[in-house]
């Protein structure tokens, strides 16, 4: 058995102290490494850059030689003897992907903290989490790792993993936190709320329980089967501003904002922040099946040393994104009209840029490592998101399956088949597997159409399919400040930038292709400070541009790399890139809204 001792006594320096106990073995040399990336987040992060002070001795104190082989891998000369390896991990990243430690809280993914002993990674792993010394308040522990019989829930002590892959798939939260619990088919679910919040706990539990029960019923639709885990953990880090999530086999790490929870004093309020949080939680819980167990063949097993390309992320993130918001409606948390508003924003996000005409969903998936996870200012014009357009393709597939089967088959059936034939058996999928399942559920024609849409660089128009289920699509121009919300006024001057308010003026983040801003020479990172001889601010920008004429030159003053420039811009009427959805026929919409049984 491999054993790790981890303590947080250097928390003021943001350092985890780690001791790795390696038993006697049959190799003269062992290879130690940290992963280069973490499953679910497709970007090389080089976790070993935060490893410091590596040293090793035999169990009787003889110093062992170790040598770096590359940026994340070491060779340790052991001659088969049991040994101790000590090192520190710097942890000061509040994201869900890495590790964090200070005097109030600790969090880590195992991929950031635990060295892999490559020759012994198949062995069971034991983790001793040591309680902090001199802490003003006692800390707790929350993790999906298996607790030893001697370790109470929420306590420091001994935890167990089947092997290294299991070890790094269970993030750990430490500190002072609030816990909410609820069951789903007898399986305990935990909601761990870290940092200051004002959440209405009972309402949060009620809504999360509905969503979890809905997802479980979808994959385990015989009313008897249980989820593929013995307990589940929502580890929620709460910051003044934050958003993110990362899926794991029996847990998820979530990041949200302070006010993204239901207000206990406003029992009927359903804020945008709360809907966003529930959608995020829904998304990551759905991943317990779709990504953590149903996964591309290229990820079976994961190679965490380098990028692993797949053209299938549209199916994993896109389909999951389709269900995250839809499930809020299915669970009775939001109305169908509210769901259509959420879907409208998704459609409009894809429509706003030109990326859908330059990159296919297969390419978007394949180049996730660079073009999606390391986006430049040009992203809106040159790439398409496999999340957003992938969710639109999932909607297309759901509606198409329902139409081809006269309402007998839906995307739900396909997801159950993927679970039964692939996820349960650890088999990875290929694109051909998806096409074959679609052909089985409908016909070869629909499978061929799906393949074409996955590889096409064109708009995915759902107007006809939505009309068949009683939903009307209307195109409108977008508001000046985001382009995702419809402008109610017919006169709507368009500049064509995305921006955020800076210390002075508007800081340009992106310039849309073929827009007045691009034609005038405005660039990303420019700071716009005046328009038509008036000071320009985030608070007055929408009102100011609404007064300006179309097709007549207007001067805009800006700073670029410290230089003051004046450019002449000819505004035009805003394009109709906002898609609004409205239910027109409730009887027809049942063809989509109805959850079909096998």
C-alpha positions in Angstrom: 0.0 0.0 0.0 1.1 3.5 -0.8 0.7 6.0 2.0 0.6 9.8 2.1 0.7 12.0 5.2 -0.5 15.5 4.6 -0.4 18.4 7.1 -1.3 22.1 6.8 0.9 23.5 9.5 2.7 25.7 6.9 -0.7 27.2 5.8 0.5 30.8 6.4 3.0 30.2 3.7 0.3 28.4 1.6 2.3 25.2 1.6 1.0 21.6 2.0 3.6 19.4 3.6 3.5 15.9 2.2 5.3 12.7 3.2 5.0 9.8 0.8 5.6 6.3 2.2 6.7 3.8 -0.5 6.8 0.1 0.6 9.6 -2.3 -0.4 9.3 -3.3 -4.1 11.0 -5.1 -6.9 12.4 -2.2 -8.9 15.9 -0.6 -8.6 14.4 2.7 -9.8 11.0 4.2 -9.3 9.5 7.1 -11.3 7.6 9.8 -9.5 5.4 12.3 -11.3 2.6 14.8 -11.0 -0.1 15.0 -13.8 0.2 17.7 -16.4 -3.6 18.2 -16.5 -6.7 17.3 -14.6 -9.6 15.3 -16.1 -12.5 17.5 -17.1 -10.3 20.6 -17.7 -8.5 20.3 -21.0 -5.5 22.4 -20.6 -1.9 21.7 -19.7 -1.4 23.2 -16.2 2.0 21.7 -15.2 1.1 21.1 -11.5 4.7 20.1 -10.8 5.7 23.8 -11.1 4.3 24.2 -7.5 6.3 21.3 -6.1 9.3 22.3 -3.9 11.9 20.7 -1.6 11.8 17.1 -2.8 13.9 14.8 -0.8 14.0 11.0 -0.2 15.5 8.6 2.4 15.2 4.9 3.0 13.2 3.8 6.0 16.4 3.5 8.0 17.5 7.1 7.0 19.9 6.6 4.1 19.6 9.5 1.6 18.4 8.4 -1.8 19.4 10.0 -5.1 16.7 11.5 -7.3 17.0 13.2 -10.7 14.5 15.2 -12.8 13.7 13.6 -16.1 11.4 16.4 -17.4 9.3 19.2 -16.0 7.0 16.8 -14.0 8.8 13.5 -13.6 11.6 12.3 -11.4 13.7 9.1 -11.2 14.4 7.8 -7.7 17.1 5.2 -7.1 15.7 2.9 -4.4 17.2 -0.5 -5.1 13.9 -1.9 -4.0 13.9 -0.6 -0.5 11.0 1.1 1.3 11.5 4.8 1.5 10.0 8.2 2.5 9.7 11.0 0.1 9.1 14.5 1.5 8.0 17.7 -0.5 5.9 20.8 -0.3 3.1 22.0 -2.6 2.5 25.7 -3.0 -1.3 26.2 -3.0 -2.9 29.6 -3.6 -5.4 29.2 -6.5 -9.1 29.7 -5.6 -10.2 27.8 -8.8 -11.8 24.4 -8.7 -8.9 22.8 -10.7 -5.9 23.0 -8.4 -5.2 23.7 -4.7 -5.6 26.4 -2.1 -4.4 26.9 1.5 -4.4 29.7 4.0 -5.2 30.2 7.7 -8.9 29.7 7.2 -9.3 27.1 4.5 -7.6 24.3 2.6 -8.7 22.7 -0.7 -7.0 20.4 -3.2 -7.4 18.1 -6.1 -5.1 15.1 -5.7 -3.6 15.8 -9.1 -2.0 18.9 -7.7 -0.7 17.4 -4.5 0.0 13.6 -4.6 3.0 12.3 -6.5 2.3 9.2 -8.5 4.6 6.3 -8.1 4.3 5.1 -11.6 5.4 1.5 -11.1 3.0 1.1 -8.1 0.0 3.3 -9.1 -2.2 0.2 -9.1 -1.8 -0.4 -5.4 -4.3 0.8 -2.8 -3.5 4.3 -1.4 -3.9 5.4 2.2 -4.0 9.1 3.1 -3.5 10.5 6.6 -5.0 14.0 6.8 -3.4 15.5 9.9 -5.4 18.1 11.8 -3.8 21.6 11.9 -1.9 22.7 15.0 -2.6 26.1 16.7 -5.8 26.7 14.7 -8.1 29.2 16.4 -11.2 27.1 15.4 -11.2 23.4 14.8 -11.2 22.4 11.1 -13.4 19.8 9.4 -12.9 17.6 6.3 -15.2 16.9 3.4 -14.2 14.6 0.6 -15.5 11.7 -1.5 -12.5 9.6 -0.5 -13.4 6.4 1.4 -13.2 7.0 5.2 -11.5 4.4 7.3 -13.6 2.8 9.9 -11.7 4.8 12.6 -12.4 8.1 10.9 -15.8 9.8 11.6 -17.5 11.8 8.9 -16.1 15.4 8.6 -13.0 14.5 10.6 -9.3 14.5 10.0 -7.7 11.0 10.0 -7.3 8.0 7.6 -8.8 7.9 4.1 -8.5 5.3 1.5 -8.4 5.0 -2.3 -8.4 1.9 -4.6 -5.5 3.2 -6.7 -3.9 6.4 -7.8 -6.6 7.2 -10.3 -9.2 7.0 -7.5 -7.0 9.1 -5.2 -6.8 12.1 -7.6 -10.5 11.9 -8.5 -11.7 13.0 -5.0 -11.0 16.6 -4.1 -10.7 17.5 -0.4 -12.1 20.5 1.4 -10.8 21.5 4.8 -11.7 24.3 7.2 -14.9 25.6 8.8 -18.0 25.1 6.7 -21.7 24.5 6.8 -23.2 21.2 5.7 -26.6 20.3 4.3 -27.6 16.7 3.7 -30.3 14.9 1.8 -30.9 11.3 0.4 -31.5 10.2 -3.1 -32.6 6.6 -3.3 -31.0 6.0 0.0 -27.7 7.5 -1.1 -26.5 10.3 1.2 -25.8 13.6 -0.6 -23.8 16.4 1.1 -23.7 20.1 0.3 -20.6 21.7 1.9 -20.8 25.6 1.9 -17.4 27.2 2.5 -17.1 30.9 3.4 -19.7 33.5 4.2 -23.2 33.0 2.7 -26.9 33.8 3.4 -28.4 30.7 1.8 -31.9 29.4 2.6 -30.7 25.9 3.4 -34.1 24.1 3.3 -34.9 25.5 -0.1 -31.5 24.8 -1.4 -31.8 21.2 -0.3 -35.2 20.9 -1.8 -34.2 22.1 -5.2 -30.9 20.2 -5.3 -32.7 17.0 -4.3 -35.2 17.4 -7.1 -32.4 17.8 -9.6 -30.4 14.8 -8.4 -33.5 12.6 -8.3 -34.3 13.7 -11.8 -30.8 12.7 -13.1 -30.8 9.4 -11.2 -34.2 8.5 -12.6 -33.0 9.2 -16.1 -30.1 6.8 -15.9 -31.6 4.4 -13.4 -35.1 4.3 -14.8 -36.3 1.1 -13.2 -37.1 2.8 -9.9 -34.9 0.3 -8.1 -31.3 0.9 -9.4 -29.0 3.1 -7.4 -26.5 5.7 -8.6 -23.0 4.4 -9.3 -21.7 5.8 -6.0 -22.3 5.3 -2.3 -22.4 8.9 -1.4 -22.1 12.3 -3.2 -20.5 15.6 -2.2 -21.1 19.1 -3.5 -18.0 21.1 -2.4 -19.0 24.7 -2.8 -16.5 27.5 -2.4 -18.2 30.9 -2.1 -16.4 34.1 -3.1 -17.6 37.7 -3.7 -17.4 36.9 -7.4 -16.9 33.5 -8.8 -18.2 30.8 -11.1 -17.0 27.3 -12.1 -17.3 23.6 -11.6 -15.3 20.4 -12.0 -16.8 17.0 -12.0 -15.5 13.9 -10.2 -16.7 10.3 -9.7 -18.7 11.0 -6.5 -18.3 14.7 -6.0 -18.0 18.1 -7.6 -16.0 21.2 -6.7 -18.1 24.3 -7.3 -17.3 28.0 -7.2 -20.0 30.6 -6.9 -20.7 34.1 -5.7 -21.9 35.1 -2.3 -25.4 36.0 -3.4 -26.0 33.0 -5.7 -28.3 31.3 -3.2 -32.0 31.6 -2.3 -32.7 34.5 0.1 -34.3 33.1 3.3 -36.3 36.4 3.6 -37.7 36.3 0.0 -39.2 32.8 -0.2 -40.8 33.4 -3.7 -37.7 35.0 -5.3 -35.9 33.0 -8.0 -32.9 35.2 -8.8 -30.7 34.9 -11.9 -27.8 34.0 -9.6 -29.7 31.2 -8.0 -30.8 29.8 -11.4 -27.2 29.9 -12.5 -26.0 28.1 -9.4 -28.7 25.4 -9.8 -27.8 25.0 -13.5 -24.1 24.6 -12.6 -24.9 22.0 -9.9 -27.2 20.2 -12.3 -24.4 20.2 -15.0 -21.7 18.7 -12.7 -24.0 16.1 -11.2 -25.0 14.9 -14.7 -21.3 14.5 -15.4 -21.2 11.7 -12.8 -22.5 9.7 -15.7 -21.7 11.6 -18.8 -17.8 12.1 -18.6 -16.9 10.5 -15.4 -18.1 7.1 -16.6 -19.4 7.4 -20.1 -16.3 8.9 -21.8 -14.4 9.0 -25.1 -12.3 6.0 -25.9 -9.2 8.3 -25.9 -9.7 8.9 -22.2 -9.8 5.1 -21.2 -7.5 5.3 -19.4 -6.5 8.9 -19.0 -3.0 9.8 -20.0 -2.3 12.8 -17.8 1.2 13.4 -19.0 0.2 15.2 -22.2 -2.7 16.5 -24.2 -5.2 13.8 -25.3 -7.2 14.9 -28.3 -10.8 13.8 -29.0 -13.4 15.1 -31.4 -16.2 14.1 -29.0 -16.3 16.9 -26.4 -19.4 18.4 -28.1 -21.2 15.2 -26.9 -19.9 15.3 -23.4 -20.1 18.9 -22.5 -22.7 19.9 -25.1 -25.2 17.2 -24.2 -24.6 17.9 -20.5 -25.1 21.6 -21.1 -28.5 20.8 -22.8 -29.7 18.9 -19.8 -28.5 21.3 -17.1 -31.0 24.1 -17.8 -33.7 21.7 -19.2 -33.6 19.9 -15.9 -34.5 23.0 -14.0 -37.8 23.0 -15.9 -38.3 19.2 -15.6 -37.8 19.4 -11.9 -40.5 22.1 -11.6 -38.0 24.8 -10.4 -38.6 27.1 -13.3 -41.4 27.5 -15.8 -41.2 26.5 -19.5 -41.2 30.2 -20.4 -38.2 30.8 -18.1 -36.5 27.8 -19.7 -37.0 29.2 -23.2 -35.4 32.4 -22.0 -32.3 30.5 -20.8 -32.2 28.6 -24.1 -32.6 31.9 -26.0 -29.4 33.2 -24.5 -27.5 30.0 -25.5 -28.7 30.3 -29.1 -27.7 34.0 -29.1 -24.2 33.4 -27.8 -23.5 31.2 -30.8 -25.2 33.7 -33.2 -23.3 36.7 -31.8 -19.9 35.7 -33.4 -18.6 34.3 -36.7 -16.9 31.3 -35.1 -19.7 28.9 -36.1 -18.8 29.5 -39.8 -15.1 28.9 -39.2 -14.9 25.9 -36.9 -16.9 22.7 -36.7 -17.9 21.1 -33.4 -15.4 18.2 -34.1 -12.6 20.8 -34.5 -13.8 22.8 -31.5 -13.5 19.6 -29.4 -10.2 18.6 -30.8 -8.6 22.0 -30.2 -10.1 22.5 -26.8 -6.6 22.4 -25.3 -5.5 25.6 -27.0 -8.2 27.4 -28.9 -10.9 27.1 -26.3 -9.0 26.9 -23.0 -6.5 29.6 -24.0 -8.8 32.0 -25.9 -7.5 35.1 -27.4 -9.3 38.3 -28.1 -10.2 36.9 -31.5 -12.1 33.9 -30.1 -15.6 35.3 -30.7 -14.8 35.7 -34.4 -12.9 32.5 -35.1 -14.0 29.6 -32.8 -17.2 28.1 -31.6 -17.9 26.6 -28.1 -18.5 22.9 -27.9 -20.5 23.7 -24.8 -23.0 26.2 -26.4 -23.2 24.9 -29.9 -22.9 21.4 -28.6 -26.0 22.0 -26.5 -27.9 23.3 -29.5 -26.9 20.1 -31.4 -28.2 18.1 -28.5 -31.5 19.9 -28.7 -31.6 19.3 -32.5 -30.9 15.6 -31.8 -33.6 15.3 -29.1 -36.3 17.0 -31.2 -35.2 14.9 -34.3 -35.4 11.6 -32.4 -38.8 12.6 -31.1 -40.1 13.5 -34.6 -38.7 10.4 -36.3 -40.2 8.1 -33.7 -43.6 9.9 -33.6 -42.9 10.7 -29.9 -41.7 7.3 -28.7 -37.9 8.0 -28.5 -35.9 10.9 -27.1 -32.3 11.8 -26.3 -33.0 10.3 -22.8 -33.1 6.9 -24.4 -29.8 7.4 -26.1 -28.2 8.5 -22.8 -29.5 5.4 -21.1 -28.1 3.2 -23.8 -24.7 5.0 -23.5 -24.7 4.3 -19.8 -25.9 0.6 -20.1 -23.5 -0.3 -23.0 -20.5 1.9 -22.3 -20.4 3.6 -18.9 -21.3 0.6 -16.8 -18.6 -1.5 -18.5 -15.8 1.1 -18.7 -15.9 1.1 -22.5 -15.0 4.4 -24.2 -17.0 5.7 -27.1 -16.1 6.7 -30.6 -18.0 9.0 -33.0 -19.1 5.9 -34.8 -20.7 4.6 -31.6 -22.9 7.7 -31.4 -23.9 7.4 -35.0 -24.8 3.7 -34.6 -26.9 4.4 -31.5 -28.8 7.1 -33.4 -29.4 4.8 -36.3 -30.7 2.1 -33.9 -33.1 4.6 -32.3 -34.3 6.1 -35.6 -32.7 5.4 -39.0 -29.4 5.8 -40.9 -30.6 9.1 -42.4 -30.7 10.8 -39.0 -27.3 9.3 -38.1 -25.8 10.7 -41.4 -27.4 14.1 -40.6 -25.8 14.1 -37.2 -22.4 13.3 -38.6 -22.7 16.1 -41.1 -23.7 18.6 -38.4 -20.8 17.6 -36.1 -18.3 18.3 -39.0 -20.1 21.3 -40.6 -18.9 24.9 -40.4 -22.4 26.5 -40.6 -25.3 27.7 -38.6 -27.5 25.1 -36.9 -31.0 26.4 -37.6 -33.7 25.0 -35.3 -36.5 27.2 -36.5 -38.5 24.5 -38.2 -38.0 21.8 -35.5 -39.0 24.3 -32.8 -42.1 25.4 -34.8 -43.2 21.7 -35.0 -43.2 21.6 -31.2 -45.1 24.9 -30.9 -42.2 27.2 -30.2 -41.7 30.4 -32.3 -38.2 31.8 -33.0 -38.0 35.6 -33.4 -34.8 37.5 -34.3 -34.1 40.8 -32.7 -31.1 43.2 -32.4 -29.2 43.0 -29.1 -28.6 45.6 -26.5 -25.4 47.7 -26.8 -23.8 46.3 -23.6 -24.0 42.5 -24.2 -25.7 41.5 -27.5 -27.6 38.7 -25.7 -30.6 40.6 -24.6 -33.1 42.0 -27.1 -33.3 45.8 -27.5 -36.9 47.0 -27.2 -36.3 50.2 -29.3 -36.4 50.1 -33.1 -33.5 52.6 -33.3 -30.4 50.7 -32.1 -27.0 52.0 -33.1 -24.3 49.3 -33.2 -20.6 49.7 -32.5 -19.7 46.0 -32.3 -17.5 45.6 -29.2 -17.6 43.6 -26.0 -16.3 45.6 -23.1 -16.1 46.0 -19.4 -16.0 49.2 -17.4 -12.5 50.3 -16.5 -11.2 53.0 -14.2 -11.8 55.4 -16.9 -14.0 54.6 -19.9 -14.7 51.2 -21.6 -12.0 48.6 -21.8 -12.5 46.7 -25.1 -12.3 42.9 -24.7 -13.4 41.8 -28.2 -14.1 43.5 -31.5 -16.7 41.7 -33.6 -15.9 40.9 -37.2 -17.2 43.3 -39.9 -18.5 45.7 -37.2 -18.2 49.5 -37.3 -15.6 49.2 -34.6 -13.4 46.9 -36.6 -13.8 49.0 -39.8 -12.7 52.1 -37.8 -9.6 50.3 -36.4 -10.7 49.9 -32.8 -8.8 47.0 -31.2 -9.1 44.8 -28.2 -7.5 46.3 -25.1 -8.2 49.8 -26.3 -9.7 52.0 -23.6 -12.5 54.2 -25.0 -12.7 57.4 -23.1 -14.9 59.7 -25.2 -17.5 59.7 -28.0 -18.8 62.7 -29.9 -16.8 65.0 -27.5 -18.5 63.5 -24.4 -16.9 61.5 -21.7 -17.6 57.8 -22.1 -18.3 55.6 -19.0 -19.7 52.2 -18.4 -22.8 53.8 -16.9 -23.6 56.2 -19.8 -22.4 54.2 -22.8 -25.7 52.6 -23.7 -27.5 56.0 -23.4 -24.9 57.9 -25.3 -24.6 55.6 -28.3 -28.4 55.5 -28.5 -28.3 59.2 -29.3 -25.7 59.0 -32.1 -26.6 59.0 -35.8 -26.1 56.1 -38.2 -23.8 56.2 -41.2 -22.4 59.6 -40.2 -18.8 59.8 -38.8 -18.5 60.1 -35.0 -15.2 60.7 -33.3 -14.1 58.2 -30.6 -11.2 59.1 -28.4 -9.2 56.2 -26.8 -5.9 55.2 -25.2 -3.9 52.4 -26.9 -0.7 51.3 -25.2 -0.5 54.7 -23.5 -1.1 56.7 -26.7 -4.0 59.0 -27.2 -5.8 58.3 -30.5 -8.9 59.7 -32.2 -10.8 57.5 -34.6 -13.8 58.1 -36.8 -16.6 55.6 -36.6 -19.7 55.2 -38.7 -22.3 53.4 -36.6 -24.9 51.1 -38.2 -28.2 49.5 -37.1 -27.5 46.6 -34.8 -27.8 43.2 -36.5 -30.6 40.7 -35.6 -28.4 38.2 -33.6 -30.7 37.8 -30.6 -33.0 34.8 -30.9 -36.1 34.9 -28.7 -38.2 31.8 -28.1 -41.8 31.8 -27.2 -44.3 29.0 -26.7 -47.2 29.4 -29.1 -49.0 26.1 -28.8 -48.9 24.2 -25.5 -50.3 21.0 -27.0 -47.6 20.9 -29.6 -44.9 21.7 -27.0 -45.8 18.6 -25.1 -44.1 16.7 -27.8 -40.8 18.1 -26.5 -41.7 18.7 -22.8 -42.9 15.2 -22.1 -40.3 12.9 -20.4 -40.6 9.6 -22.4 -40.3 6.2 -20.6 -38.8 3.1 -22.1 
